[in-house]
Amino acid sequence: MRAAFPHTIPVMLGYLFLGTAFGILLNSRGYGWGWAVLMSVFVYAGSMQFVAIGLLSGPFLPLQAALMTLMINARHTFYGISMLERFKSMGKKKPYMIFSLTDETFSLLCSVRAPEGVDEDKFLLWVSLLDQLYWVAGSAVGGIIGSMASFNTKGIDFVMTALFTVIFIDQWEHNRNHLPALVGLGGSVLCLAVFGSANFILPSMALIVLALSLFRKNAEEEESA
């Protein structure tokens, strides 16, 4: 834990703030801090938890909820595939490592290595566990604040949009290939114009996945040729 903690400090700063925003927003919909903690313990899906607030407070549409969850979290499939070899030797810890693989945790697990003399598997476990504890703590604090103080929560749900905007800018600056970003922007704008603001998310994500898959296939064929 001591070896893992310094590497998780950036995630801690982000998760405490975002988790607090989630807890406040969930409380504003009539769900107490206990529900925020339970969701962060058993769901632990960042952006999907924010989306789930709208699903919980809206009409009961299980099929739409299932499709929305699948599309939003589909990227975790690729994370999981890329980590199969690294989690191979983790035994009983492996199911939790799979469950706790968020965007930020994945980035840490890909970039950090255990110091000399520290067990690699335990080091990775503590990185993942600490990240989730930060999120749970932030959710609890937000839920408690929301139950103790009454204020206008309009705009709080924008924190996830702001987070993804920052991630997008960071990826743009650190990658030479801007094709995925341009495909994402173009596909989203096109589907927004065709389907409207209330229904464009699922079609745009499907279009983006299809377009990137085609580009990748063409690139592989050109390399093999």
C-alpha positions as CSV (number, residue, x, y, z in Angstrom):
1,M,0.0,0.0,0.0
2,R,2.8,2.4,0.8
3,A,4.4,1.8,-2.5
4,A,1.1,2.2,-4.5
5,F,-0.2,5.3,-2.7
6,P,2.1,7.9,-4.2
7,H,1.1,6.8,-7.7
8,T,-2.6,7.1,-7.0
9,I,-2.5,10.7,-5.7
10,P,-3.6,12.3,-9.0
11,V,-6.5,9.9,-9.2
12,M,-7.4,10.6,-5.6
13,L,-7.7,14.4,-6.3
14,G,-9.9,13.8,-9.3
15,Y,-12.0,11.0,-7.7
16,L,-12.7,12.8,-4.5
17,F,-14.1,15.8,-6.4
18,L,-16.0,13.8,-8.9
19,G,-17.4,11.4,-6.3
20,T,-18.5,14.4,-4.2
21,A,-20.4,15.8,-7.2
22,F,-22.0,12.4,-7.8
23,G,-23.1,12.1,-4.2
24,I,-24.6,15.6,-4.2
25,L,-26.4,15.1,-7.5
26,L,-27.8,11.7,-6.4
27,N,-29.0,13.2,-3.2
28,S,-30.8,15.9,-5.1
29,R,-32.9,13.2,-6.8
30,G,-34.0,11.9,-3.4
31,Y,-31.4,9.2,-2.8
32,G,-29.5,9.5,0.5
33,W,-25.7,9.1,1.0
34,G,-26.1,5.4,1.7
35,W,-27.3,4.8,-1.9
36,A,-24.3,6.8,-3.2
37,V,-21.9,4.6,-1.3
38,L,-23.6,1.4,-2.4
39,M,-23.6,2.5,-6.0
40,S,-19.9,3.3,-5.8
41,V,-19.1,0.0,-4.1
42,F,-21.1,-2.3,-6.4
43,V,-21.5,-0.4,-9.6
44,Y,-18.3,1.7,-9.6
45,A,-18.6,3.0,-13.2
46,G,-17.8,6.7,-13.1
47,S,-19.6,8.2,-16.0
48,M,-22.3,5.5,-16.0
49,Q,-23.1,6.4,-12.4
50,F,-23.9,9.9,-13.5
51,V,-26.0,8.6,-16.4
52,A,-27.7,6.2,-14.0
53,I,-29.0,9.1,-11.9
54,G,-31.2,10.2,-14.9
55,L,-32.2,6.6,-15.5
56,L,-33.3,6.2,-11.8
57,S,-35.3,9.4,-11.7
58,G,-36.9,8.9,-15.2
59,P,-39.4,6.4,-16.6
60,F,-38.7,2.7,-16.3
61,L,-37.0,1.7,-19.6
62,P,-34.9,-1.4,-18.9
63,L,-33.9,-2.0,-22.6
64,Q,-32.7,1.6,-23.1
65,A,-30.8,1.4,-19.8
66,A,-29.1,-1.9,-20.8
67,L,-28.1,-0.5,-24.2
68,M,-26.9,2.7,-22.8
69,T,-24.8,0.9,-20.2
70,L,-23.4,-1.5,-22.9
71,M,-22.4,1.4,-25.2
72,I,-20.9,3.6,-22.5
73,N,-18.9,0.8,-20.9
74,A,-18.0,-1.1,-24.1
75,R,-14.5,0.4,-24.0
76,H,-13.8,-1.7,-20.9
77,T,-13.8,-4.8,-23.2
78,F,-10.6,-3.5,-24.9
79,Y,-9.1,-2.6,-21.5
80,G,-9.8,-6.1,-20.2
81,I,-8.3,-7.8,-23.3
82,S,-5.1,-5.8,-23.0
83,M,-4.7,-6.7,-19.3
84,L,-5.4,-10.5,-19.5
85,E,-1.7,-11.4,-19.5
86,R,-0.9,-9.1,-16.6
87,F,-3.8,-10.4,-14.5
88,K,-3.1,-14.0,-15.4
89,S,-1.2,-14.9,-12.2
90,M,-3.4,-13.0,-9.7
91,G,-5.5,-15.9,-8.7
92,K,-8.4,-14.9,-6.3
93,K,-7.6,-11.2,-6.8
94,K,-8.3,-11.4,-10.6
95,P,-12.1,-10.9,-10.4
96,Y,-11.7,-7.7,-8.4
97,M,-9.0,-6.5,-10.7
98,I,-11.4,-6.9,-13.7
99,F,-14.3,-5.2,-11.8
100,S,-12.2,-2.2,-10.7
101,L,-10.6,-1.5,-14.1
102,T,-11.7,2.1,-14.7
103,D,-10.2,4.5,-17.2
104,E,-7.8,6.1,-14.7
105,T,-6.9,2.8,-13.0
106,F,-6.1,1.3,-16.4
107,S,-3.8,4.2,-17.2
108,L,-2.0,3.7,-13.9
109,L,-1.7,-0.1,-14.3
110,C,-0.2,0.4,-17.8
111,S,2.3,3.0,-16.7
112,V,3.6,2.0,-13.2
113,R,5.7,-0.8,-12.0
114,A,6.2,-2.1,-8.5
115,P,9.4,-0.9,-6.8
116,E,12.2,-3.5,-6.3
117,G,11.3,-5.8,-3.4
118,V,7.5,-5.2,-3.7
119,D,5.2,-8.0,-4.9
120,E,3.9,-6.9,-8.3
121,D,0.4,-8.5,-7.9
122,K,-0.2,-6.9,-4.5
123,F,1.1,-3.6,-5.8
124,L,-1.4,-3.6,-8.6
125,L,-4.2,-4.7,-6.2
126,W,-3.6,-1.7,-4.0
127,V,-3.5,0.7,-6.9
128,S,-7.0,-0.5,-7.9
129,L,-8.3,-0.7,-4.4
130,L,-7.1,2.8,-3.4
131,D,-8.7,4.3,-6.5
132,Q,-12.1,2.8,-5.6
133,L,-11.8,3.9,-2.0
134,Y,-11.3,7.4,-3.2
135,W,-14.4,7.2,-5.3
136,V,-16.5,5.7,-2.5
137,A,-15.2,8.3,0.0
138,G,-16.1,11.2,-2.4
139,S,-19.5,9.7,-3.0
140,A,-20.2,9.5,0.8
141,V,-19.0,13.0,1.4
142,G,-21.1,14.4,-1.5
143,G,-24.2,12.5,-0.2
144,I,-23.7,13.8,3.3
145,I,-23.2,17.4,2.1
146,G,-26.3,17.1,-0.1
147,S,-28.4,15.9,2.8
148,M,-27.1,18.7,5.2
149,A,-27.3,21.7,2.8
150,S,-29.9,22.7,0.3
151,F,-28.6,24.4,-2.7
152,N,-29.1,24.6,-6.5
153,T,-27.4,21.6,-8.1
154,K,-28.0,22.8,-11.6
155,G,-24.8,22.3,-13.7
156,I,-23.1,19.8,-11.3
157,D,-23.7,16.9,-13.8
158,F,-21.5,18.9,-16.2
159,V,-18.4,17.7,-14.2
160,M,-18.2,14.5,-16.3
161,T,-18.4,16.5,-19.5
162,A,-15.6,18.7,-18.2
163,L,-13.5,15.7,-17.3
164,F,-13.9,14.0,-20.7
165,T,-13.1,17.4,-22.4
166,V,-9.8,17.6,-20.4
167,I,-9.0,14.0,-21.3
168,F,-9.7,14.7,-24.9
169,I,-7.4,17.7,-25.0
170,D,-4.7,15.8,-23.2
171,Q,-4.9,12.9,-25.6
172,W,-4.9,15.3,-28.6
173,E,-1.7,17.0,-27.3
174,H,0.1,13.7,-26.6
175,N,-0.8,11.7,-29.7
176,R,0.4,12.4,-33.3
177,N,-2.5,10.4,-34.8
178,H,-5.6,12.6,-34.5
179,L,-7.8,10.3,-36.6
180,P,-9.7,8.7,-33.7
181,A,-10.5,12.1,-32.2
182,L,-11.7,13.5,-35.5
183,V,-13.8,10.4,-36.1
184,G,-15.4,10.9,-32.7
185,L,-16.2,14.5,-33.3
186,G,-17.5,14.0,-36.8
187,G,-19.6,11.0,-35.9
188,S,-21.1,12.8,-32.9
189,V,-21.9,16.0,-34.8
190,L,-23.5,14.0,-37.7
191,C,-25.7,11.9,-35.3
192,L,-26.6,15.0,-33.4
193,A,-27.9,16.6,-36.6
194,V,-29.8,13.5,-37.6
195,F,-31.2,12.1,-34.4
196,G,-31.3,15.2,-32.1
197,S,-29.8,15.9,-28.7
198,A,-32.0,13.4,-26.9
199,N,-31.2,10.4,-29.0
200,F,-27.8,10.9,-30.6
201,I,-25.5,9.2,-28.1
202,L,-26.1,5.5,-28.9
203,P,-26.0,6.0,-32.8
204,S,-22.9,8.1,-32.6
205,M,-21.0,5.6,-30.4
206,A,-22.0,2.8,-32.8
207,L,-20.9,4.8,-35.8
208,I,-17.6,5.7,-34.1
209,V,-16.9,2.0,-33.3
210,L,-17.8,1.0,-36.9
211,A,-15.7,3.7,-38.5
212,L,-12.6,3.0,-36.3
213,S,-12.9,-0.7,-37.0
214,L,-12.9,-0.1,-40.7
215,F,-10.0,2.3,-40.6
216,R,-8.0,-0.3,-38.5
217,K,-8.8,-3.1,-41.0
218,N,-7.7,-1.0,-43.9
219,A,-4.5,0.0,-42.1
220,E,-3.7,-3.7,-41.4
221,E,-4.4,-4.7,-45.0
222,E,-2.0,-1.9,-46.2
223,E,0.7,-3.1,-43.8
224,S,0.3,-6.7,-44.9
225,A,0.5,-5.6,-48.6
